[in-house]
Amino acid sequence: MDPKNPELTIVLPCLNEAETLGACLTEIEEMLRVESIEAEVIVADNGSTDRSIEIAREHGVIVMNVGERGYGNALRGGIRAARGTYVILGDADQSYNFHEVPLLLTKLRAGDDLVMGNRFLGRIEKGAMPWSHRRIGNPLLSKITRFLFHVPIHDVHCGLRGIRRAAYETLKLKTTGMEFASEMVVSAAHHKLTMSEVPVTLRRDGRTRRPHLRSIPDGWRHLKFLIAFHRNQAKIR
């Protein structure tokens, strides 16, 4: 592998994920070995005070220290350091099965610009997603996104997704928090990028602490972002 030009970069945002990060990195290492994929792995650390950084370094991956807090900030910082032709984004809490990364990579290799995981087409393990997220929050926000922006995506907030790095650089994404997930999809639609989705598995995460996601505040931020972005598009037209 040419370390300066890997085919793939995998970016994991991280904030105090010492309980689960090591298992995620081990799973990624196994997947890359089995699939013979040339890749680099970046842990975009967002201010961890536990052993997350130490664990990442023990696995020999790249650690990017992203000082500005927020999911979007962490991912943008990690992608900024990426050298791969393609970039896969995942989570560091064991909720996604990284052996499914080749499903996304195959679509990217075939020419798609953005490939989204779809947990509803795949499998959601018992206890992996709260009922309110599974039956109301995610389906509703995804439906609003499809209606406003005419995108062929049914799981807008899936954390396992892949994008062609050259395509990502055209998007100029700006959001700092969880709404980064929506911004990537609607900006891709605005730039007329080719999008698709593949079924993926959502597992019950391995953390004992509460997740960083705050259902009502983050859902409201997503909705406000979608409405504001749509209004701005209308003004441009």
C-alpha positions in Angstrom: 0.0 0.0 0.0 1.1 3.5 -0.8 0.6 5.3 2.6 0.3 8.6 0.8 -2.5 7.5 -1.5 -4.7 4.9 0.1 -7.9 3.9 -1.7 -10.0 4.4 1.4 -10.0 6.5 4.6 -12.3 5.5 7.5 -13.1 8.3 9.9 -14.4 7.7 13.4 -15.5 10.7 15.5 -14.6 10.1 19.2 -15.4 11.7 22.5 -14.6 9.4 25.5 -15.2 6.1 23.7 -12.6 4.1 25.6 -15.1 1.3 26.3 -15.8 0.6 22.6 -13.1 2.2 20.4 -10.6 -0.7 20.6 -13.3 -3.2 19.6 -14.3 -1.0 16.6 -10.6 -0.6 15.5 -10.1 -4.4 15.8 -13.1 -5.1 13.7 -12.0 -2.5 11.0 -8.5 -4.2 11.0 -10.1 -7.6 10.4 -12.3 -6.3 7.6 -9.4 -4.6 5.8 -7.3 -7.7 6.0 -10.0 -10.0 4.8 -11.0 -7.7 2.0 -7.5 -6.7 1.0 -8.4 -3.0 1.1 -5.7 -0.3 1.1 -6.9 2.1 3.8 -6.0 4.5 6.5 -8.0 5.0 9.7 -8.5 8.4 11.4 -9.8 8.8 14.9 -11.1 12.4 15.1 -10.9 13.1 18.8 -13.1 15.8 20.1 -11.6 16.3 23.5 -11.6 12.9 25.2 -10.4 12.7 28.8 -10.4 8.9 29.0 -8.0 6.5 27.3 -9.5 6.9 23.8 -6.4 8.6 22.3 -4.1 6.1 23.9 -6.2 3.2 22.6 -6.2 4.7 19.1 -2.4 5.0 19.2 -2.0 1.4 20.4 -3.8 0.4 17.2 -1.5 2.5 15.1 -4.2 4.7 13.5 -4.0 8.4 12.9 -5.3 10.6 15.7 -6.7 14.1 14.8 -7.3 16.4 17.7 -10.3 18.5 16.9 -10.7 21.2 19.5 -14.1 22.6 18.6 -16.7 20.4 20.1 -19.5 18.9 18.0 -20.2 15.9 15.9 -20.0 17.9 12.7 -16.7 19.6 13.8 -15.2 16.2 14.6 -16.1 14.7 11.2 -15.0 17.7 9.2 -11.7 17.7 11.0 -11.2 14.0 10.3 -12.2 14.3 6.6 -9.9 17.3 6.2 -7.0 15.0 7.1 -8.1 12.2 4.8 -6.0 11.1 1.9 -8.2 8.3 0.5 -10.1 8.4 -2.8 -13.1 7.4 -0.8 -14.1 8.3 2.8 -16.3 6.1 5.0 -17.7 7.6 8.2 -18.7 5.4 11.1 -19.2 5.6 14.9 -16.9 4.5 17.6 -19.6 2.9 19.9 -19.8 -0.6 18.2 -23.3 0.2 16.9 -22.2 -0.4 13.3 -20.8 -3.6 11.8 -17.6 -2.5 9.9 -17.6 -5.8 8.0 -20.3 -4.1 6.0 -18.0 -1.4 4.8 -17.4 -3.2 1.5 -21.1 -2.8 0.6 -20.6 1.0 0.6 -17.2 0.8 -1.1 -18.5 -1.3 -4.0 -21.1 1.5 -4.8 -18.4 4.2 -4.5 -16.1 2.2 -6.8 -19.0 1.9 -9.3 -19.3 5.7 -9.5 -21.7 6.8 -6.8 -20.7 10.0 -5.0 -22.5 9.4 -1.8 -23.6 6.1 -0.4 -25.8 5.9 2.7 -26.3 3.0 5.0 -30.0 2.2 5.6 -30.7 0.6 8.9 -34.4 0.1 8.1 -33.6 -1.9 4.9 -31.0 -3.8 6.9 -31.4 -5.0 10.5 -32.0 -3.1 13.7 -31.1 -5.4 16.7 -33.4 -5.4 19.7 -32.6 -2.4 21.9 -30.4 -0.8 19.3 -32.7 2.2 18.6 -35.4 3.7 20.9 -39.0 3.2 19.7 -39.5 7.0 19.3 -36.4 7.2 17.0 -37.4 4.0 15.0 -41.1 4.8 14.5 -41.2 8.6 14.6 -38.0 10.6 14.6 -35.9 9.1 11.9 -38.7 8.2 9.5 -40.3 11.6 9.9 -37.1 13.6 9.3 -36.1 11.4 6.4 -39.5 11.8 4.9 -39.3 15.6 5.2 -35.9 15.5 3.6 -37.2 13.5 0.7 -40.1 15.8 0.2 -38.2 19.1 0.4 -35.1 18.0 -1.5 -36.2 15.0 -3.7 -33.4 12.7 -2.5 -33.6 8.9 -2.8 -32.6 8.4 0.8 -34.7 6.7 3.5 -32.4 6.9 6.5 -30.9 10.3 6.4 -29.3 10.0 9.8 -27.5 6.7 9.4 -24.0 7.1 10.9 -22.4 4.6 8.4 -22.0 6.4 5.1 -19.4 6.8 2.4 -18.5 9.6 0.0 -16.0 10.2 -2.8 -13.5 12.7 -1.3 -13.4 14.9 -4.4 -17.2 15.1 -4.2 -17.1 16.0 -0.5 -14.8 18.9 -1.1 -17.4 20.5 -3.4 -20.0 20.6 -0.6 -18.3 23.0 1.7 -20.2 21.7 4.7 -20.5 24.1 7.7 -22.7 22.7 10.5 -21.0 21.8 13.7 -23.4 19.4 15.4 -25.6 16.4 14.7 -27.3 18.2 11.8 -24.1 17.5 9.8 -25.8 14.2 8.9 -28.6 16.1 7.2 -26.4 18.8 5.7 -24.3 16.2 3.8 -27.4 14.7 2.1 -29.2 17.9 1.2 -26.0 19.6 0.0 -25.2 16.5 -2.1 -28.7 16.9 -3.7 -28.1 20.6 -4.3 -24.9 19.8 -6.1 -26.6 17.0 -8.0 -24.3 14.3 -6.7 -25.1 10.6 -7.4 -26.6 9.0 -4.3 -27.6 5.5 -3.3 -28.2 3.5 -0.2 -27.3 0.0 1.0 -28.8 -2.1 3.9 -26.7 -2.1 7.0 -27.0 -3.5 10.6 -27.5 -1.3 13.7 -26.3 -3.1 16.8 -26.9 -2.2 20.4 -23.9 -0.1 21.2 -21.4 -1.2 23.8 -21.3 1.8 26.0 -22.5 2.0 29.6 -22.7 5.8 29.7 -25.5 7.8 28.0 -25.1 8.5 24.3 -24.1 12.0 23.1 -27.3 12.3 21.0 -30.0 14.3 22.7 -33.2 13.3 21.0 -35.4 16.4 21.2 -32.8 19.2 20.9 -30.9 17.4 18.2 -34.1 16.5 16.3 -35.2 20.1 16.5 -31.8 21.3 15.2 -32.1 19.0 12.2 -35.6 20.2 11.4 -34.6 23.9 11.7 -31.6 23.3 9.5 -33.7 21.5 6.8 -36.3 24.4 6.7 -33.6 27.1 6.6 -31.6 25.3 3.8 -34.8 24.9 1.8 -35.7 28.5 2.1 -32.2 29.6 1.1 -32.4 27.4 -2.0 -35.8 28.9 -2.9 -34.3 32.4 -2.6 -31.4 31.4 -5.0 -33.9 30.2 -7.5 
